[in-house]
């Protein structure tokens, strides 16, 4: 597997109990902007008041310097009981660094309620087709392709070197009635890329490093 790009990385943590039960929201916004140099902050009533209603407010394009290394904060979503950090470009490790700083700075007496949650988006190239993961669907794709060929479909060549219909995505998620996760696990072909390129988008509720390791294992199983 070849990692082409980390497209999106987000870390989220919860507070227990919620910090600052009574505060003037515009003052908090100014403090957050000053600490992380956000270019865009909530300003209008429609952008500010959701925090008082338990909904998130959003800050855009800031930075945090850690060990003399600047970390770009694409967005910070702040609600009364949780905060989410998007570090793009960057990894969930960077998001964790900013999350820890934010929690310790905002409310030193408030403990972070585990666990943290993550969203990771990657672009990768695999050395194997997704069809290898679903032999049944490969058979169905072959059946559909040949039926279209019988219909005289202009998109189906008379000589089928490979089925026209192939598995283009795989998704896994837990029962939403029993478990909560930040996102489903998904791997799908990149839109507009030829199948022969084996270029994929993948989403996972994992740290960036764990996401990469999972895809490496997935590829090894398929090629095994």
SVG drawing of the C-alpha trace seen along z (x, -y; Angstrom):
<svg xmlns="http://www.w3.org/2000/svg" viewBox="-31 -40 42 56">
<polyline fill="none" stroke="black" stroke-width="0.4" points="0.0,0.0 1.2,-3.5 -0.1,-6.5 -0.7,-9.4 -2.1,-11.9 -3.6,-12.5 -6.8,-14.4 -8.4,-15.0 -7.6,-14.4 -9.9,-15.2 -9.6,-14.5 -12.5,-15.0 -12.7,-14.9 -15.4,-15.3 -15.4,-17.3 -16.6,-16.1 -18.1,-18.2 -18.7,-20.9 -16.2,-23.8 -17.2,-27.3 -20.9,-26.8 -21.4,-30.6 -19.4,-32.8 -19.8,-35.6 -19.4,-33.9 -17.8,-36.8 -15.1,-37.0 -14.4,-33.3 -14.2,-33.7 -11.7,-36.5 -9.5,-34.4 -9.6,-31.4 -8.8,-33.6 -5.9,-35.2 -4.4,-31.8 -4.6,-30.1 -4.6,-33.1 -7.8,-32.1 -8.5,-34.1 -12.3,-33.5 -14.3,-33.4 -18.0,-33.4 -19.2,-37.0 -22.9,-37.2 -25.6,-36.2 -26.5,-33.2 -22.9,-32.0 -22.4,-32.8 -25.6,-31.8 -25.6,-28.1 -23.0,-27.6 -25.4,-28.8 -27.9,-26.2 -25.4,-23.4 -24.6,-23.4 -21.0,-23.9 -19.5,-27.1 -16.7,-27.0 -13.3,-28.7 -11.3,-28.6 -7.7,-28.6 -5.5,-29.0 -2.2,-27.6 -0.5,-26.2 3.2,-26.1 4.4,-22.9 8.1,-22.4 8.9,-25.2 6.8,-23.4 3.6,-25.2 0.5,-23.0 -2.1,-24.3 -5.6,-24.1 -8.0,-24.0 -11.0,-24.2 -12.0,-24.1 -15.5,-23.0 -16.5,-24.0 -19.6,-22.9 -20.4,-23.0 -19.3,-19.4 -16.9,-18.6 -14.3,-20.1 -13.1,-18.8 -9.9,-19.8 -9.3,-19.4 -5.6,-19.5 -5.5,-19.5 -2.8,-19.0 -1.6,-17.0 -2.4,-13.9 -4.5,-12.9 -1.3,-13.1 -1.3,-16.9 -5.0,-17.0 -4.2,-15.3 -1.5,-17.8 -3.8,-20.8 -6.7,-19.0 -4.5,-18.5 -3.4,-22.1 -6.9,-23.4 -8.4,-21.4 -5.6,-22.3 -5.8,-26.0 -9.6,-26.4 -10.4,-24.7 -7.4,-23.3 -9.8,-22.0 -11.9,-20.0 -10.8,-16.5 -11.1,-15.1 -13.7,-12.4 -12.2,-9.4 -12.2,-8.1 -11.2,-10.4 -12.7,-9.9 -11.1,-10.3 -11.9,-10.8 -9.2,-10.0 -9.4,-10.4 -6.6,-9.0 -5.9,-8.7 -4.0,-5.4 -3.0,-3.2 -3.5,0.5 -1.7,3.3 -4.9,5.3 -8.5,4.8 -11.4,4.7 -13.0,7.5 -10.6,9.8 -12.5,9.1 -15.9,10.1 -15.8,13.2 -19.6,13.3 -19.8,9.7 -17.2,10.4 -19.5,13.1 -22.5,10.7 -20.5,8.1 -19.6,10.6 -23.3,11.6 -24.5,7.9 -21.7,7.1 -22.7,10.1 -26.4,9.2 -25.7,5.7 -23.5,7.1 -26.6,9.2 -28.7,6.0 -26.2,4.4 -25.2,1.7 -22.7,-0.7 -20.8,-0.9 -20.0,2.9 -17.4,4.1 -18.0,7.3 -14.9,8.8 -14.9,8.6 -11.3,8.8 -12.7,8.0 -16.2,7.4 -17.6,3.9 -19.2,3.9 -16.7,4.3 -16.8,3.7 -16.2,0.0 -16.6,-0.5 -16.6,1.4 -18.2,0.0 -18.4,1.3 -20.1,-0.2 -21.5,0.9 -25.2,1.2 -26.2,-2.5 -28.7,-1.3 -26.0,0.1 -22.7,-1.8 -21.6,-5.3 -18.5,-5.9 -17.4,-9.1 -17.8,-7.7 -18.0,-4.4 -15.0,-2.6 -15.1,-3.0 -12.8,-2.3 -13.9,-3.3 -12.4,-3.9 -11.5,-7.6 -14.1,-9.3 -12.8,-9.9 -9.8,-7.5 -9.6,-4.4 -10.0,-1.1 -6.6,0.0 -5.0,-2.8 -6.3,-1.1 -6.6,-4.5 -8.8,-4.7 -10.3,-7.0 -10.6,-5.6 -12.3,-6.9 -11.9,-5.4 -12.7,-6.3 -9.0,-5.8 -5.8,-7.6 -3.9,-8.2 -1.2,-5.7 -3.8,-3.0 -5.8,-3.8 -2.6,-3.2 -1.8,0.0 -5.4,1.3 -5.2,0.7 -1.8,2.4 -3.3,5.4 -6.3,5.3 -4.1,5.3 -2.0,8.2 -5.1,10.3 -6.3,9.7 -3.0,10.5 -2.5,13.5"/>
</svg>
